[in-house]
């Protein structure tokens, strides 16, 4: 497995990976694809760093997207970390996350934040974050909808 920058040929596979997630709602997939398209069409994708995990046969296993939080000195948001369910529990997500954390430490990031839903469908991502030493820092009740709270996980990268 290797990590590399996103390329135009990756888009169909990334769309398939997003659609294979049982917990993503259609609007979430649309937003994820908009960010992917921005990264693929803009000379400078600006606030987004996107990398794919590629398997031994050249297949796309998943991807990660993160960027600096506006108006902060060294805080970054992890926007998306998505692995095709076929490749879950094989280390792909961990590989992507460790790559991002190493890259962010090189950028002198001090804190990484991840936002997610409190719904039961999002339990697997939440457990993944906890497994990798991210802590739940905040809950915004009824953020996405009544009964669907925004959970904010974070990890300090310095010190």
Rosetta constraint file for C-alpha pairs under 8 A:
AtomPair CA 1 CA 53 HARMONIC 6.58 0.50
AtomPair CA 1 CA 54 HARMONIC 5.54 0.50
AtomPair CA 1 CA 55 HARMONIC 4.60 0.50
AtomPair CA 1 CA 56 HARMONIC 5.80 0.50
AtomPair CA 2 CA 53 HARMONIC 5.65 0.50
AtomPair CA 2 CA 54 HARMONIC 5.35 0.50
AtomPair CA 2 CA 55 HARMONIC 6.74 0.50
AtomPair CA 3 CA 51 HARMONIC 6.37 0.50
AtomPair CA 3 CA 52 HARMONIC 5.59 0.50
AtomPair CA 3 CA 53 HARMONIC 4.66 0.50
AtomPair CA 3 CA 54 HARMONIC 6.26 0.50
AtomPair CA 3 CA 96 HARMONIC 7.31 0.50
AtomPair CA 3 CA 99 HARMONIC 7.78 0.50
AtomPair CA 4 CA 51 HARMONIC 5.45 0.50
AtomPair CA 4 CA 52 HARMONIC 5.60 0.50
AtomPair CA 4 CA 53 HARMONIC 6.77 0.50
AtomPair CA 4 CA 54 HARMONIC 7.55 0.50
AtomPair CA 5 CA 50 HARMONIC 6.35 0.50
AtomPair CA 5 CA 51 HARMONIC 4.54 0.50
AtomPair CA 5 CA 52 HARMONIC 6.22 0.50
AtomPair CA 6 CA 10 HARMONIC 6.66 0.50
AtomPair CA 6 CA 39 HARMONIC 7.86 0.50
AtomPair CA 6 CA 40 HARMONIC 7.35 0.50
AtomPair CA 6 CA 50 HARMONIC 6.02 0.50
AtomPair CA 6 CA 51 HARMONIC 5.29 0.50
AtomPair CA 6 CA 52 HARMONIC 5.87 0.50
AtomPair CA 7 CA 11 HARMONIC 7.54 0.50
AtomPair CA 7 CA 40 HARMONIC 6.65 0.50
AtomPair CA 8 CA 40 HARMONIC 5.97 0.50
AtomPair CA 10 CA 14 HARMONIC 6.11 0.50
AtomPair CA 10 CA 60 HARMONIC 7.28 0.50
AtomPair CA 11 CA 15 HARMONIC 6.10 0.50
AtomPair CA 11 CA 36 HARMONIC 7.47 0.50
AtomPair CA 12 CA 16 HARMONIC 6.27 0.50
AtomPair CA 13 CA 17 HARMONIC 6.16 0.50
AtomPair CA 13 CA 60 HARMONIC 6.42 0.50
AtomPair CA 14 CA 18 HARMONIC 6.18 0.50
AtomPair CA 14 CA 60 HARMONIC 7.47 0.50
AtomPair CA 14 CA 62 HARMONIC 7.20 0.50
AtomPair CA 14 CA 63 HARMONIC 7.65 0.50
AtomPair CA 15 CA 19 HARMONIC 6.17 0.50
AtomPair CA 15 CA 29 HARMONIC 7.95 0.50
AtomPair CA 15 CA 33 HARMONIC 6.99 0.50
AtomPair CA 16 CA 20 HARMONIC 6.08 0.50
AtomPair CA 17 CA 21 HARMONIC 6.86 0.50
AtomPair CA 17 CA 61 HARMONIC 7.95 0.50
AtomPair CA 17 CA 62 HARMONIC 6.91 0.50
AtomPair CA 17 CA 82 HARMONIC 7.35 0.50
AtomPair CA 17 CA 83 HARMONIC 6.75 0.50
AtomPair CA 17 CA 84 HARMONIC 4.94 0.50
AtomPair CA 17 CA 85 HARMONIC 7.89 0.50
AtomPair CA 18 CA 24 HARMONIC 7.48 0.50
AtomPair CA 18 CA 29 HARMONIC 6.17 0.50
AtomPair CA 18 CA 32 HARMONIC 7.99 0.50
AtomPair CA 18 CA 82 HARMONIC 7.16 0.50
AtomPair CA 18 CA 84 HARMONIC 7.61 0.50
AtomPair CA 19 CA 24 HARMONIC 7.56 0.50
AtomPair CA 19 CA 29 HARMONIC 7.05 0.50
AtomPair CA 20 CA 84 HARMONIC 6.61 0.50
AtomPair CA 20 CA 85 HARMONIC 6.89 0.50
AtomPair CA 21 CA 84 HARMONIC 7.30 0.50
AtomPair CA 21 CA 85 HARMONIC 6.97 0.50
AtomPair CA 22 CA 121 HARMONIC 7.53 0.50
AtomPair CA 23 CA 121 HARMONIC 5.22 0.50
AtomPair CA 23 CA 122 HARMONIC 6.17 0.50
AtomPair CA 24 CA 28 HARMONIC 5.95 0.50
AtomPair CA 24 CA 29 HARMONIC 6.59 0.50
AtomPair CA 25 CA 29 HARMONIC 6.62 0.50
AtomPair CA 26 CA 30 HARMONIC 6.30 0.50
AtomPair CA 27 CA 31 HARMONIC 6.30 0.50
AtomPair CA 28 CA 32 HARMONIC 6.17 0.50
AtomPair CA 29 CA 33 HARMONIC 6.11 0.50
AtomPair CA 30 CA 34 HARMONIC 6.18 0.50
AtomPair CA 31 CA 35 HARMONIC 6.36 0.50
AtomPair CA 32 CA 36 HARMONIC 6.28 0.50
AtomPair CA 32 CA 80 HARMONIC 7.78 0.50
AtomPair CA 33 CA 37 HARMONIC 5.98 0.50
AtomPair CA 34 CA 38 HARMONIC 6.10 0.50
AtomPair CA 35 CA 39 HARMONIC 6.22 0.50
AtomPair CA 35 CA 48 HARMONIC 7.82 0.50
AtomPair CA 36 CA 40 HARMONIC 6.21 0.50
AtomPair CA 36 CA 50 HARMONIC 7.76 0.50
AtomPair CA 37 CA 41 HARMONIC 6.01 0.50
AtomPair CA 38 CA 42 HARMONIC 5.71 0.50
AtomPair CA 38 CA 45 HARMONIC 6.23 0.50
AtomPair CA 39 CA 43 HARMONIC 7.98 0.50
AtomPair CA 39 CA 44 HARMONIC 7.59 0.50
AtomPair CA 39 CA 45 HARMONIC 4.78 0.50
AtomPair CA 39 CA 48 HARMONIC 7.14 0.50
AtomPair CA 39 CA 49 HARMONIC 7.91 0.50
AtomPair CA 39 CA 50 HARMONIC 7.31 0.50
AtomPair CA 40 CA 45 HARMONIC 7.77 0.50
AtomPair CA 41 CA 45 HARMONIC 7.94 0.50
AtomPair CA 45 CA 49 HARMONIC 7.53 0.50
AtomPair CA 47 CA 66 HARMONIC 7.90 0.50
AtomPair CA 47 CA 67 HARMONIC 5.15 0.50
AtomPair CA 47 CA 68 HARMONIC 6.32 0.50
AtomPair CA 48 CA 65 HARMONIC 6.35 0.50
AtomPair CA 48 CA 66 HARMONIC 5.60 0.50
AtomPair CA 48 CA 67 HARMONIC 4.79 0.50
AtomPair CA 48 CA 68 HARMONIC 7.86 0.50
AtomPair CA 49 CA 64 HARMONIC 7.97 0.50
AtomPair CA 49 CA 65 HARMONIC 5.43 0.50
AtomPair CA 49 CA 66 HARMONIC 5.34 0.50
AtomPair CA 49 CA 67 HARMONIC 5.91 0.50
AtomPair CA 50 CA 63 HARMONIC 7.03 0.50
AtomPair CA 50 CA 64 HARMONIC 5.68 0.50
AtomPair CA 50 CA 65 HARMONIC 4.46 0.50
AtomPair CA 50 CA 66 HARMONIC 6.82 0.50
AtomPair CA 51 CA 63 HARMONIC 5.56 0.50
AtomPair CA 51 CA 64 HARMONIC 5.50 0.50
AtomPair CA 51 CA 65 HARMONIC 6.71 0.50
AtomPair CA 52 CA 60 HARMONIC 6.75 0.50
AtomPair CA 52 CA 61 HARMONIC 7.42 0.50
AtomPair CA 52 CA 62 HARMONIC 5.79 0.50
AtomPair CA 52 CA 63 HARMONIC 4.17 0.50
AtomPair CA 52 CA 64 HARMONIC 6.50 0.50
AtomPair CA 52 CA 96 HARMONIC 7.91 0.50
AtomPair CA 53 CA 60 HARMONIC 5.94 0.50
AtomPair CA 53 CA 61 HARMONIC 5.42 0.50
AtomPair CA 53 CA 62 HARMONIC 5.34 0.50
AtomPair CA 53 CA 63 HARMONIC 5.83 0.50
AtomPair CA 53 CA 92 HARMONIC 7.09 0.50
AtomPair CA 53 CA 96 HARMONIC 6.80 0.50
AtomPair CA 54 CA 58 HARMONIC 5.62 0.50
AtomPair CA 54 CA 59 HARMONIC 5.53 0.50
AtomPair CA 54 CA 60 HARMONIC 4.63 0.50
AtomPair CA 54 CA 61 HARMONIC 5.71 0.50
AtomPair CA 54 CA 62 HARMONIC 7.56 0.50
AtomPair CA 55 CA 59 HARMONIC 5.14 0.50
AtomPair CA 55 CA 60 HARMONIC 6.28 0.50
AtomPair CA 55 CA 61 HARMONIC 6.37 0.50
AtomPair CA 61 CA 83 HARMONIC 5.81 0.50
AtomPair CA 61 CA 84 HARMONIC 5.84 0.50
AtomPair CA 61 CA 87 HARMONIC 6.53 0.50
AtomPair CA 61 CA 92 HARMONIC 7.11 0.50
AtomPair CA 62 CA 81 HARMONIC 7.50 0.50
AtomPair CA 62 CA 82 HARMONIC 5.31 0.50
AtomPair CA 62 CA 83 HARMONIC 3.98 0.50
AtomPair CA 62 CA 84 HARMONIC 5.86 0.50
AtomPair CA 62 CA 92 HARMONIC 7.29 0.50
AtomPair CA 62 CA 93 HARMONIC 7.61 0.50
AtomPair CA 63 CA 80 HARMONIC 7.61 0.50
AtomPair CA 63 CA 81 HARMONIC 5.82 0.50
AtomPair CA 63 CA 82 HARMONIC 5.49 0.50
AtomPair CA 63 CA 83 HARMONIC 6.54 0.50
AtomPair CA 63 CA 96 HARMONIC 7.10 0.50
AtomPair CA 64 CA 78 HARMONIC 7.82 0.50
AtomPair CA 64 CA 79 HARMONIC 7.74 0.50
AtomPair CA 64 CA 80 HARMONIC 5.41 0.50
AtomPair CA 64 CA 81 HARMONIC 4.31 0.50
AtomPair CA 64 CA 82 HARMONIC 6.46 0.50
AtomPair CA 64 CA 96 HARMONIC 6.41 0.50
AtomPair CA 64 CA 97 HARMONIC 7.57 0.50
AtomPair CA 64 CA 100 HARMONIC 7.77 0.50
AtomPair CA 65 CA 78 HARMONIC 6.21 0.50
AtomPair CA 65 CA 79 HARMONIC 5.49 0.50
AtomPair CA 65 CA 80 HARMONIC 4.98 0.50
AtomPair CA 65 CA 81 HARMONIC 6.45 0.50
AtomPair CA 66 CA 76 HARMONIC 6.93 0.50
AtomPair CA 66 CA 77 HARMONIC 5.55 0.50
AtomPair CA 66 CA 78 HARMONIC 4.29 0.50
AtomPair CA 66 CA 79 HARMONIC 5.21 0.50
AtomPair CA 66 CA 80 HARMONIC 6.91 0.50
AtomPair CA 66 CA 100 HARMONIC 7.87 0.50
AtomPair CA 67 CA 76 HARMONIC 5.43 0.50
AtomPair CA 67 CA 77 HARMONIC 5.51 0.50
AtomPair CA 67 CA 78 HARMONIC 6.70 0.50
AtomPair CA 67 CA 79 HARMONIC 7.58 0.50
AtomPair CA 68 CA 72 HARMONIC 7.72 0.50
AtomPair CA 68 CA 74 HARMONIC 7.17 0.50
AtomPair CA 68 CA 75 HARMONIC 5.99 0.50
AtomPair CA 68 CA 76 HARMONIC 4.18 0.50
AtomPair CA 68 CA 77 HARMONIC 6.14 0.50
AtomPair CA 69 CA 74 HARMONIC 7.85 0.50
AtomPair CA 69 CA 75 HARMONIC 5.64 0.50
AtomPair CA 69 CA 76 HARMONIC 5.03 0.50
AtomPair CA 69 CA 77 HARMONIC 5.89 0.50
AtomPair CA 74 CA 108 HARMONIC 6.66 0.50
AtomPair CA 74 CA 109 HARMONIC 4.62 0.50
AtomPair CA 74 CA 110 HARMONIC 5.51 0.50
AtomPair CA 74 CA 111 HARMONIC 6.86 0.50
AtomPair CA 75 CA 109 HARMONIC 5.83 0.50
AtomPair CA 75 CA 110 HARMONIC 5.98 0.50
AtomPair CA 75 CA 111 HARMONIC 4.89 0.50
AtomPair CA 75 CA 112 HARMONIC 5.96 0.50
AtomPair CA 75 CA 113 HARMONIC 7.58 0.50
AtomPair CA 76 CA 104 HARMONIC 7.93 0.50
AtomPair CA 76 CA 109 HARMONIC 6.75 0.50
AtomPair CA 76 CA 111 HARMONIC 6.30 0.50
AtomPair CA 76 CA 112 HARMONIC 4.87 0.50
AtomPair CA 76 CA 113 HARMONIC 6.31 0.50
AtomPair CA 77 CA 112 HARMONIC 5.62 0.50
AtomPair CA 77 CA 113 HARMONIC 4.84 0.50
AtomPair CA 77 CA 114 HARMONIC 5.98 0.50
AtomPair CA 78 CA 112 HARMONIC 6.65 0.50
AtomPair CA 78 CA 113 HARMONIC 6.05 0.50
AtomPair CA 78 CA 114 HARMONIC 5.23 0.50
AtomPair CA 78 CA 115 HARMONIC 7.95 0.50
AtomPair CA 79 CA 114 HARMONIC 6.66 0.50
AtomPair CA 79 CA 115 HARMONIC 7.57 0.50
AtomPair CA 81 CA 93 HARMONIC 7.10 0.50
AtomPair CA 81 CA 96 HARMONIC 7.61 0.50
AtomPair CA 81 CA 97 HARMONIC 7.66 0.50
AtomPair CA 82 CA 93 HARMONIC 7.30 0.50
AtomPair CA 83 CA 87 HARMONIC 6.60 0.50
AtomPair CA 83 CA 88 HARMONIC 6.56 0.50
AtomPair CA 83 CA 92 HARMONIC 6.91 0.50
AtomPair CA 83 CA 93 HARMONIC 6.28 0.50
AtomPair CA 84 CA 88 HARMONIC 6.70 0.50
AtomPair CA 87 CA 92 HARMONIC 7.00 0.50
AtomPair CA 88 CA 92 HARMONIC 7.12 0.50
AtomPair CA 88 CA 93 HARMONIC 7.59 0.50
AtomPair CA 91 CA 95 HARMONIC 5.98 0.50
AtomPair CA 92 CA 96 HARMONIC 6.21 0.50
AtomPair CA 93 CA 97 HARMONIC 6.08 0.50
AtomPair CA 94 CA 98 HARMONIC 6.00 0.50
AtomPair CA 94 CA 132 HARMONIC 7.99 0.50
AtomPair CA 95 CA 99 HARMONIC 6.16 0.50
AtomPair CA 96 CA 100 HARMONIC 6.27 0.50
AtomPair CA 97 CA 101 HARMONIC 6.15 0.50
AtomPair CA 98 CA 102 HARMONIC 6.07 0.50
AtomPair CA 99 CA 103 HARMONIC 6.17 0.50
AtomPair CA 100 CA 104 HARMONIC 6.00 0.50
AtomPair CA 101 CA 105 HARMONIC 6.07 0.50
AtomPair CA 101 CA 157 HARMONIC 7.62 0.50
AtomPair CA 102 CA 106 HARMONIC 6.35 0.50
AtomPair CA 103 CA 107 HARMONIC 6.52 0.50
AtomPair CA 104 CA 108 HARMONIC 6.36 0.50
AtomPair CA 104 CA 109 HARMONIC 5.28 0.50
AtomPair CA 105 CA 109 HARMONIC 5.35 0.50
AtomPair CA 105 CA 110 HARMONIC 7.46 0.50
AtomPair CA 105 CA 157 HARMONIC 6.59 0.50
AtomPair CA 105 CA 158 HARMONIC 7.64 0.50
AtomPair CA 108 CA 158 HARMONIC 7.99 0.50
AtomPair CA 109 CA 157 HARMONIC 6.63 0.50
AtomPair CA 109 CA 158 HARMONIC 7.44 0.50
AtomPair CA 110 CA 156 HARMONIC 5.70 0.50
AtomPair CA 110 CA 157 HARMONIC 4.93 0.50
AtomPair CA 110 CA 158 HARMONIC 5.12 0.50
AtomPair CA 111 CA 154 HARMONIC 6.82 0.50
AtomPair CA 111 CA 155 HARMONIC 5.71 0.50
AtomPair CA 111 CA 156 HARMONIC 4.47 0.50
AtomPair CA 111 CA 157 HARMONIC 5.59 0.50
AtomPair CA 111 CA 158 HARMONIC 7.58 0.50
AtomPair CA 112 CA 154 HARMONIC 5.46 0.50
AtomPair CA 112 CA 155 HARMONIC 5.37 0.50
AtomPair CA 112 CA 156 HARMONIC 6.55 0.50
AtomPair CA 112 CA 157 HARMONIC 7.33 0.50
AtomPair CA 113 CA 152 HARMONIC 6.65 0.50
AtomPair CA 113 CA 153 HARMONIC 5.64 0.50
AtomPair CA 113 CA 154 HARMONIC 4.40 0.50
AtomPair CA 113 CA 155 HARMONIC 6.77 0.50
AtomPair CA 114 CA 152 HARMONIC 5.63 0.50
AtomPair CA 114 CA 153 HARMONIC 5.05 0.50
AtomPair CA 114 CA 154 HARMONIC 6.20 0.50
AtomPair CA 115 CA 150 HARMONIC 6.55 0.50
AtomPair CA 115 CA 151 HARMONIC 5.64 0.50
AtomPair CA 115 CA 152 HARMONIC 4.54 0.50
AtomPair CA 115 CA 153 HARMONIC 6.32 0.50
AtomPair CA 116 CA 122 HARMONIC 7.45 0.50
AtomPair CA 116 CA 126 HARMONIC 7.64 0.50
AtomPair CA 116 CA 150 HARMONIC 5.75 0.50
AtomPair CA 116 CA 151 HARMONIC 5.27 0.50
AtomPair CA 116 CA 152 HARMONIC 6.53 0.50
AtomPair CA 117 CA 122 HARMONIC 6.19 0.50
AtomPair CA 117 CA 144 HARMONIC 7.64 0.50
AtomPair CA 117 CA 148 HARMONIC 6.33 0.50
AtomPair CA 117 CA 149 HARMONIC 5.82 0.50
AtomPair CA 117 CA 150 HARMONIC 5.04 0.50
AtomPair CA 117 CA 151 HARMONIC 5.89 0.50
AtomPair CA 118 CA 122 HARMONIC 6.56 0.50
AtomPair CA 118 CA 123 HARMONIC 7.64 0.50
AtomPair CA 118 CA 148 HARMONIC 5.71 0.50
AtomPair CA 118 CA 149 HARMONIC 5.17 0.50
AtomPair CA 118 CA 150 HARMONIC 6.28 0.50
AtomPair CA 118 CA 151 HARMONIC 6.26 0.50
AtomPair CA 119 CA 123 HARMONIC 7.25 0.50
AtomPair CA 119 CA 147 HARMONIC 7.99 0.50
AtomPair CA 119 CA 148 HARMONIC 5.87 0.50
AtomPair CA 119 CA 149 HARMONIC 7.54 0.50
AtomPair CA 122 CA 126 HARMONIC 6.35 0.50
AtomPair CA 123 CA 127 HARMONIC 6.08 0.50
AtomPair CA 124 CA 128 HARMONIC 6.21 0.50
AtomPair CA 125 CA 129 HARMONIC 6.36 0.50
AtomPair CA 126 CA 130 HARMONIC 6.33 0.50
AtomPair CA 127 CA 131 HARMONIC 6.03 0.50
AtomPair CA 128 CA 132 HARMONIC 6.47 0.50
AtomPair CA 129 CA 133 HARMONIC 6.63 0.50
AtomPair CA 129 CA 134 HARMONIC 5.22 0.50
AtomPair CA 129 CA 135 HARMONIC 7.61 0.50
AtomPair CA 129 CA 153 HARMONIC 7.46 0.50
AtomPair CA 130 CA 134 HARMONIC 5.01 0.50
AtomPair CA 130 CA 135 HARMONIC 6.18 0.50
AtomPair CA 133 CA 155 HARMONIC 6.81 0.50
AtomPair CA 134 CA 153 HARMONIC 5.79 0.50
AtomPair CA 134 CA 154 HARMONIC 5.12 0.50
AtomPair CA 134 CA 155 HARMONIC 4.86 0.50
AtomPair CA 135 CA 153 HARMONIC 5.18 0.50
AtomPair CA 135 CA 154 HARMONIC 5.44 0.50
AtomPair CA 135 CA 155 HARMONIC 6.53 0.50
AtomPair CA 136 CA 151 HARMONIC 6.84 0.50
AtomPair CA 136 CA 152 HARMONIC 5.80 0.50
AtomPair CA 136 CA 153 HARMONIC 4.27 0.50
AtomPair CA 136 CA 154 HARMONIC 6.51 0.50
AtomPair CA 137 CA 151 HARMONIC 7.70 0.50
AtomPair CA 137 CA 152 HARMONIC 5.62 0.50
AtomPair CA 137 CA 153 HARMONIC 5.40 0.50
AtomPair CA 137 CA 154 HARMONIC 6.32 0.50
AtomPair CA 138 CA 151 HARMONIC 5.89 0.50
AtomPair CA 138 CA 152 HARMONIC 5.13 0.50
AtomPair CA 138 CA 153 HARMONIC 7.19 0.50
AtomPair CA 139 CA 149 HARMONIC 6.49 0.50
AtomPair CA 139 CA 150 HARMONIC 5.63 0.50
AtomPair CA 139 CA 151 HARMONIC 4.65 0.50
AtomPair CA 139 CA 152 HARMONIC 6.33 0.50
AtomPair CA 140 CA 149 HARMONIC 5.53 0.50
AtomPair CA 140 CA 150 HARMONIC 5.04 0.50
AtomPair CA 140 CA 151 HARMONIC 6.59 0.50
AtomPair CA 141 CA 146 HARMONIC 7.93 0.50
AtomPair CA 141 CA 147 HARMONIC 7.25 0.50
AtomPair CA 141 CA 148 HARMONIC 7.11 0.50
AtomPair CA 141 CA 149 HARMONIC 4.54 0.50
AtomPair CA 141 CA 150 HARMONIC 6.61 0.50
AtomPair CA 142 CA 146 HARMONIC 4.48 0.50
AtomPair CA 142 CA 147 HARMONIC 5.16 0.50
AtomPair CA 142 CA 148 HARMONIC 5.13 0.50
AtomPair CA 142 CA 149 HARMONIC 4.68 0.50
AtomPair CA 142 CA 150 HARMONIC 7.36 0.50
AtomPair CA 143 CA 148 HARMONIC 6.28 0.50
AtomPair CA 143 CA 149 HARMONIC 5.04 0.50
AtomPair CA 143 CA 150 HARMONIC 5.53 0.50
AtomPair CA 144 CA 148 HARMONIC 5.44 0.50
AtomPair CA 144 CA 149 HARMONIC 6.20 0.50
AtomPair CA 144 CA 150 HARMONIC 6.68 0.50
AtomPair CA 145 CA 149 HARMONIC 7.28 0.50
